Structure formats: structure tokens, C-alpha cells
Amino acid sequence: MANETKMPKAALIMGSDSDFPKVKGCVEKLKAFGIEVDVNVISAHRTPDAAAEFAKNAEANGFDVLICAAGMAAHLGGVIAAHTILPVIGIPIKSTFEGLDALLATVQMPPGIPVATVGLDNGTNAAILAAEMMSLKYESLKEALRAEKKRMADGVMKKNEKIKEAVKEM
């Protein structure tokens, strides 16, 4: 398959470097799937031209999916999505109002500017969703995703057995 010669590639864009501790799990999970990740700090409000330029050139720069993490007004995902046809995933970051402002700003996009949105501070789900999207193009990601689901299921089954044993001992 021709696409398999190219490595899957995602961009993680944060509105502020203070978001990085909350999205490190996203970077780790993308790398675990074998996805190249390019991490950037670009603000929708303080560097709007840079945000638009990044988005406009993302496809030509080899990106498959763009992940945007932002708190407060959280317009980054929408600004990026307005300038590209690539899929955009938003990670709303808790900062003010328990993150409700960021969640609503990320999920409430106008028609024609979709931003897939994961839960507050949930970079891991953003990485998994990105891998699922890219698995349509990169067959190798399908097996990695199946293995991830099996690992999670096995972990739950082990916890189930542990609880059953604890209950028997009561």
C-alpha cells in the first residue's frame, strides 16, 4: 500500500505552553502508536496569522490530523479548522469555570467548521481518536488500535478477578 511508506503524522497545537502538562499523555500515546507528532505553541488570539498559516500549510507539510488544545475562550480549534480540510480534534483545557468555557467554545462550532471534541484535559482520547482517523489511511494503525483495546479489556478483567477475590474473602 502506497500510504504505508509514509509515517502517519499529527500536529499538536497548544494555545499556551502552560497547557503542555495536560497534553503530555497525548504526545506519549501518539508516539506509542508510531505516529510522528509535531508539537507547537500557537495562539488563536495572540498569533492569529501564525495559526492561519500553520493550518493552510498543514496538508502540504504532511500532516494527517491536527489536534488543538486550548483553555478559556478556546478558539484555537475553530481557527485552525477554518483554514484547512484536515480533521481537527479539540482538547478543551480546564482553566477557568471548571473548563466549561473551553468545552463550549471548542464544541460549539458554526456549520461547516467541525472540530471533533474530546473531554476536558483528555489528550489520551484525542490521540486515540486521531489514530482511529488515520487508520483509514494507514493499515498499520488498525492493529495497534486493536492491541490497545485488548490491553484495556485485559486490564478490566484482571480488576474484575481481583474484586471477586476480595469479595470471597469478606
N, C-alpha and C positions, 0 to 999 in steps of 0.2 A: 504494500500500500504506500503510495507516494507520501502521504502525510506523516507516516511513521519515521521518515528520515529527519524530519524537523522535530525538535523537542517542544512540547506544549509550553506556552509562555503566558504568564499573567502579570499584570501590574497591580500593585497595592499602593493606593494613593491615600495619604493622610492629610487632613486639614492642618494638623499641628504635630510637632514631634512629641508632644505630651500624650498623644494617642498611642504611641508605639507600645508601651507596656500592655495595653489592652488588645493589641492585634498581633503580638508575637506568636500566639498559637496559630494564627492564620498562616504566617510565614512558615512555621515548622511543619504544619500539615501539608501545605503545598509542596514543600521540599520532600516530604515523606512520600508523596505520590509521584515524585520525579518531575515535578513541574518547575520550570525556571521561573523565578519571581524577581521582579524589579520593584524595589520599594522607594517611594518618593514622598516628599512633603510639598504639597501644592495647595494653596488656599483658594477656595472659590471666591472669597471676598478680598483678600489682600494681594493675590496674584491671579486675577481673573484671566489675563492674557495668556499666562503660562498654562493655566488649566485648559483653556480652549485649544491652545497649540498642542499640548500633550495629547488631548483627545483626538484632534484632527489627524495627527500623525501616528496614532496608536496602531492602526491596522498595517500601515506601511512599515512600522517598526517591529512587526512580527507578533504582536500581542493577540491572544485569542479571547481573553476575558479581562475586564477591568473591575477591580474591587476598590470601593471608596469608603473610607472610614472618617466620620466627622461627628462632632458633638454640637450642641447648642442649635444654631439655625440649620446646620447640616445640609447646606445646599450643594455640597460637592458632587454627590452622585448625579443629581439632576443637571448640573452644569456640564459634567463630563458626558452624560448621556445625550445632551442636546447637540454635541459636536461629533458623534460617532455612531456607526451602526453596530458596533460590537456590543455584546451583552455587558451590562453594568450591574454589579451587585453592591448594595449599600449595607454598611455596618453602622448603625446608629450607636454613638458612644455616649454613655452616661456622663453628664457633667452638671447640668442644671435641671431642675424639675424632675429629678429621678430619671432623666433621659427621655421623658415623654415628648419634649420639644424636638429632639433629634429623631426619634422614631417617626413622629408625624411628618416632619419635614422630609424624611427620606422616603416614606411610603406613599405620600400624597402627591404623586407626580401628575402633571397635566396629560391629557390624552396625547399619545404619540411620543412621549418621553418616558418609557418604562424604566424603572430601577427595581430589580428584584431585591427584596429586603429581608435580612435575617434579624434575629433577636438582638437586643441590646448587648453590646460588647461581645457578640458571638462570632469572632473571627474564625473559629473552627468550622462552624456551619457554612460560613462564606467560602472557605477553602473547599469543603466537600461539594457544595453546590457548583463551584467553579469547575472542579474535576468532573462532576456529572455532565455539565455543559460541554466540556472539552472532550468527553468520552465519545461524543457523537462524531468527532473528527479523528481522535486518537484511540485506536482499538486497545492499546496497552493500558489505558486508564480503566477500562472496564474490569479487567482482572484485579487491579489494585483496589477498586471500589468494592468488588465482591469480597476480597480478602478483608477489607476494613469492616464490612457488615458482619462477616463471620466472626471476626475478632470481638466485636461489640456483643454479638449474641452469645459467644462463648463466655464472655465476662459476666453477663447476666445469669447464665446457667450456673456458673460457679457460685455466684452470690446466692442464688436460689437454694442450692445444696447446703451452703453454709447456714442459711436461715433455718432450713429444715432440721439440720443437726442441732442447732441451738434450741429449737422448739422441743425436740425429743428429750433434751437434757433438762427441761424445766420440770 
